[in-house]
Amino acid sequence: MGEALWFASRACGLLALVLLTGTFVLGLLTSGRQATVAWPRFTIAALHRNLSLLALVFLAVHITTAIVDGYVALDWVDVVVPFVSDYQPFWIGLGAVAVDVLLAVVVTSLLRTRVPPRVWRALHWTAYACWPIAVAHGFGMGDADLWWVWALNGLCVVAVLAGLVWRAQRTHPDTRARVEAR
């Protein structure tokens, strides 16, 4: 059973990274107000939300199977308190930081209508930190010696970098009008 849990944990961790990458890129498209006839803004926003929820499911399975597996001594506190794990405290700690940031983003998103927009936006922007921390966690945990894991991580990095470049070059007419009015 232990080997199956180990493989499930690694597979779900990698799948969570792919889904978080898609969520990140879709978030960039949403914030850049990207839309087409085939993909209106509400569709992109809904896909962003649903992908993030699916990523949370796979992240939960990744964490649960890593703890239940018992191959290494991980405890539930290691998931949320950074750098206290007895096993690879730095790399597990990065995973805990990523989880904490992701939880803050999720909670504030669920409370979006009850949180001031500036507070929500500021906390939601922490997702920009969550993703690279999660990537570093994955690389540091040791599965990065497999060529296909490197390739998968590389594709995720390329996708996010392309999304960031696209977003940096994007200015919506409303934004331009506000800047010019100042």
C-alpha positions as a printed NumPy array, in Angstrom:
array([[  0.   ,   0.   ,   0.   ],
       [  2.877,   2.351,   0.794],
       [  4.183,   2.37 ,  -2.766],
       [  0.721,   3.175,  -4.143],
       [  0.389,   6.068,  -1.688],
       [  3.851,   7.33 ,  -2.632],
       [  2.969,   7.315,  -6.343],
       [ -0.439,   8.877,  -5.64 ],
       [  1.184,  11.651,  -3.628],
       [  3.723,  12.457,  -6.34 ],
       [  1.192,  12.245,  -9.163],
       [ -1.32 ,  14.442,  -7.341],
       [  1.41 ,  16.95 ,  -6.475],
       [  2.432,  17.22 , -10.122],
       [ -1.173,  17.431, -11.266],
       [ -1.854,  20.13 ,  -8.668],
       [  1.1  ,  22.089, -10.088],
       [ -0.25 ,  21.792, -13.637],
       [ -3.709,  22.906, -12.478],
       [ -2.266,  25.796, -10.442],
       [ -0.28 ,  26.821, -13.513],
       [ -3.486,  26.876, -15.549],
       [ -5.19 ,  28.816, -12.766],
       [ -2.329,  31.323, -12.692],
       [ -2.417,  31.848, -16.461],
       [ -6.219,  32.144, -16.509],
       [ -5.996,  34.644, -13.639],
       [ -3.613,  36.716, -15.748],
       [ -6.02 ,  36.548, -18.67 ],
       [ -8.917,  37.549, -16.413],
       [ -7.029,  40.476, -14.896],
       [ -6.001,  41.569, -18.385],
       [ -9.658,  41.429, -19.402],
       [ -8.943,  38.976, -22.182],
       [-12.054,  37.929, -24.063],
       [-13.107,  36.594, -27.425],
       [-16.459,  35.652, -28.904],
       [-15.756,  31.98 , -28.163],
       [-14.298,  32.723, -24.699],
       [-16.138,  35.627, -23.025],
       [-14.681,  37.004, -19.785],
       [-17.21 ,  35.231, -17.56 ],
       [-16.196,  31.899, -19.111],
       [-12.505,  32.532, -18.464],
       [-13.299,  33.625, -14.885],
       [-15.442,  30.518, -14.3  ],
       [-12.725,  28.257, -15.703],
       [-10.167,  30.029, -13.471],
       [-12.34 ,  29.412, -10.406],
       [-13.12 ,  25.781, -11.266],
       [ -9.51 ,  24.923, -12.108],
       [ -8.4  ,  26.395,  -8.795],
       [-10.965,  24.289,  -6.934],
       [ -9.823,  21.175,  -8.786],
       [ -6.204,  22.047,  -7.956],
       [ -7.19 ,  22.243,  -4.28 ],
       [ -8.67 ,  18.738,  -4.467],
       [ -5.461,  17.3  ,  -5.924],
       [ -3.367,  19.29 ,  -3.454],
       [ -5.42 ,  17.857,  -0.582],
       [ -4.886,  14.323,  -1.925],
       [ -1.157,  15.065,  -2.375],
       [ -0.83 ,  16.223,   1.226],
       [ -3.018,  13.49 ,   2.707],
       [ -1.275,  10.659,   0.885],
       [  2.162,  12.055,   1.83 ],
       [  1.186,  12.052,   5.504],
       [ -0.698,   8.732,   5.513],
       [  2.057,   6.994,   3.508],
       [  4.337,   6.98 ,   6.544],
       [  7.504,   6.568,   4.444],
       [  8.74 ,   9.776,   6.047],
       [  7.611,  11.292,   9.322],
       [  5.223,  14.049,   8.271],
       [  2.543,  15.438,  10.527],
       [ -0.454,  17.657,   9.822],
       [  1.281,  20.562,  11.553],
       [  4.07 ,  20.332,   8.942],
       [  1.492,  21.233,   6.289],
       [  0.639,  24.642,   7.746],
       [  3.584,  25.617,   9.95 ],
       [  6.611,  26.283,   7.759],
       [ 10.031,  24.792,   8.438],
       [  9.131,  22.598,  11.456],
       [  9.233,  19.228,   9.703],
       [ 11.862,  16.732,  10.774],
       [ 12.117,  15.538,   7.167],
       [ 13.661,  18.035,   4.73 ],
       [ 12.454,  21.047,   6.747],
       [ 13.36 ,  23.639,   4.117],
       [ 11.607,  21.975,   1.178],
       [  8.599,  20.83 ,   3.206],
       [  8.554,  24.334,   4.707],
       [  8.29 ,  25.859,   1.239],
       [  5.331,  23.577,   0.591],
       [  3.751,  24.774,   3.854],
       [  4.294,  28.416,   2.868],
       [  2.655,  27.738,  -0.509],
       [ -0.291,  26.033,   1.219],
       [ -0.688,  28.927,   3.667],
       [ -0.662,  31.499,   0.876],
       [ -3.077,  29.42 ,  -1.168],
       [ -5.422,  29.107,   1.819],
       [ -5.375,  32.894,   2.262],
       [ -6.27 ,  33.328,  -1.405],
       [ -9.065,  30.751,  -1.177],
       [-10.565,  32.127,   2.038],
       [-10.546,  35.716,   0.799],
       [-12.01 ,  34.597,  -2.52 ],
       [-14.842,  32.836,  -0.714],
       [-15.408,  36.022,   1.304],
       [-14.877,  38.354,  -1.638],
       [-18.266,  40.064,  -1.283],
       [-17.579,  40.713,   2.427],
       [-13.984,  41.893,   2.117],
       [-13.074,  45.371,   0.866],
       [-11.941,  45.126,  -2.779],
       [ -8.459,  46.484,  -2.039],
       [ -7.925,  43.934,   0.719],
       [ -9.145,  41.119,  -1.509],
       [ -6.927,  42.248,  -4.384],
       [ -3.854,  42.587,  -2.15 ],
       [ -4.335,  39.113,  -0.697],
       [ -5.195,  37.625,  -4.075],
       [ -1.942,  39.002,  -5.471],
       [ -0.076,  36.759,  -3.045],
       [ -0.845,  34.017,  -5.564],
       [  2.064,  35.492,  -7.527],
       [  4.297,  34.302,  -4.67 ],
       [  2.512,  30.989,  -4.106],
       [  3.207,  29.502,  -7.504],
       [  7.027,  29.874,  -7.638],
       [  7.278,  28.693,  -4.021],
       [  5.277,  25.584,  -4.954],
       [  7.55 ,  25.01 ,  -7.974],
       [ 10.642,  25.294,  -5.742],
       [  9.052,  22.852,  -3.265],
       [  8.538,  20.348,  -6.063],
       [ 12.076,  20.679,  -7.388],
       [ 13.589,  20.41 ,  -3.936],
       [ 11.7  ,  17.303,  -2.888],
       [ 13.737,  15.059,  -5.141],
       [ 11.537,  13.952,  -8.038],
       [ 13.217,  16.531, -10.228],
       [ 15.879,  14.005, -11.27 ],
       [ 13.379,  12.472, -13.703],
       [ 13.555,  14.05 , -17.187],
       [  9.789,  14.167, -17.64 ],
       [  9.327,  15.949, -14.286],
       [ 11.849,  18.545, -15.457],
       [  9.972,  18.832, -18.756],
       [  6.611,  19.202, -17.012],
       [  7.973,  21.822, -14.622],
       [  9.656,  23.583, -17.525],
       [  6.389,  23.726, -19.467],
       [  4.652,  25.159, -16.409],
       [  7.356,  27.818, -16.028],
       [  7.182,  28.711, -19.738],
       [  3.375,  28.995, -19.566],
       [  3.495,  31.321, -16.557],
       [  6.301,  33.434, -18.027],
       [  4.375,  33.775, -21.303],
       [  1.269,  34.785, -19.346],
       [  3.238,  37.343, -17.329],
       [  4.768,  38.841, -20.48 ],
       [  1.332,  39.007, -22.115],
       [ -0.171,  40.618, -19.015],
       [  2.662,  43.152, -18.683],
       [  2.041,  44.298, -22.254],
       [ -1.72 ,  44.508, -21.818],
       [ -3.517,  47.744, -21.006],
       [ -7.278,  47.894, -21.055],
       [ -8.907,  51.07 , -22.484],
       [-10.541,  51.766, -19.096],
       [ -7.13 ,  51.728, -17.42 ],
       [ -5.659,  54.045, -20.037],
       [ -8.583,  56.459, -19.625],
       [ -8.119,  56.546, -15.809],
       [ -4.382,  57.186, -16.149],
       [ -4.924,  59.945, -18.72 ],
       [ -7.607,  61.588, -16.532],
       [ -5.086,  62.076, -13.707]])
